[in-house]
């Protein structure tokens, strides 16, 4: 087995575990009282932003490829996934910014975000609910990839997705 | 065949649980809450109990505000209820997390089957074109 094979194997395992981690943390974050209260909620909310950035970094080649070929030779499914990912990105950004605006255990007052607490509370709730739904759809559209990672399905072209 | 039927039954169970969770969590109302705020409400501070859903009320913050108000008025902690403390809250309570998991799984199942369906349609279309 070549070095490249092992490198790709470890990268895929890491990407799978990262995605799993993001999923679990996201679910725990949906209820601030579920897991060690508001303090965990706020810190984990910041950490999930970092995990999300990491997820994008590890899929950067694909993102670049689809961006450059969006109006050209991309398949319809790739375009749909791309649009969904942009919406997910917007959702996560809004979630984090609104979370920062209403944070209680971490002091972000120096950011002077403005707006009322009601507005940011509504933004945080709505963006998190919509993002969770988009997240579910994102997972559904990448389900074959998940099954391949779990060795429950072979890829069609002999290559890993 | 048995495997396909089992997966179909599992998918239906997930969808049914997801639907119940969707209603229980007032998922739609929470998702569109930001779009329903009018400019007057955007400029108001504080919480309006009529608008905020029961599940969105931050009980801990409301309790803290009540304690501060009672202390400003010279009342002891737990005034009016005859209790000295507000009780120990469980550190881990995953009941609501499971409901959110049900909704999340439902969306995943819908996407999986829609994707499969579209794939089949495209396949049949390309076979008929040949």
Interface residues (C-beta under 8 A of the other chain):
Chain A: X23 X27 X28 X30 X31 X32 X33 X34 X35 X36 X37 X38 X77 X104 X115 X116 X117 X118 X119 X121 X122 X123 X125 X126 X127 X129 X130 X132 X133 X135 X136 X137 X138 X139 X140 X141 X143
Chain B: X27 X30 X31 X32 X33 X34 X35 X37 X41 X42 X43 X44 X45 X46 X47 X48 X52 X56 X58 X59 X60 X61 X89 X91 X92 X93 X94 X95 X96 X97 X100 X101 X103 X104 X105 X106 X107 X108 X109 X110 X111 X112 X114 X115
